[in-house]
Structures are given as C-alpha cells and as structure tokens.
C-alpha cells in the first residue's frame, strides 16, 4: 500500500488517480482517493457503441501511461477495474504494482 501511495503522490497528471490522504505511517493501513463515478468495466457496452467516448477513454489512459513512462514507471496492471471515470475524465489507478524502466 505504501508503494502505491508513494507513486501516486509523486505523479502530477490529470489522468492518474490522486491520493487525497493516508494515515502517514511507514506501513499505512488506509488511504483515500476521490470517489469515481464508475469504472470502465461497468460501461464497456456504452463505450463500444460510442466511438468518440471510446477514443476519449483511450486517449486519457494513453496520456497517463505516457506521463508515467517519462517518469520511469510502467503500470503492470492496466485492467478495466483500474480505469475509472472521475468528474470529467478517465484516470488510471492502482499503481501498487509498477516496474521501473
């Protein structure tokens, strides 16, 4: 959990889920993120039928990954449950399993 907190707090990108707060310990027992409206897994049918929305989601995820790669990180669990809609954009969450470039 600490690994995820450290990585997500180090990033400053609109398409990477921010960490809002955490217990501040070396071995955190909790952290908070903004509440997402939904995950891509729940809206895959809508995205499949709306090319513009699908392209927008892909652009947001690619933007997050491009930023992370420039920082030397590779997300090792890009999966539907880790792509969330937050306010007006898609964000990539769960940076606990990453690898350095």
PyMOL commands that set and color helices and strands:
alter all, ss='L'
color gray80, all
select helices_A, chain A and resi 2-10+40-49+51-70+80-82
alter helices_A, ss='H'
color red, helices_A
select strands_A, chain A and resi 21-22+31-32+38-39+73-75+83-86+89-92+98-100
alter strands_A, ss='S'
color yellow, strands_A
deselect
rebuild
show_as cartoon
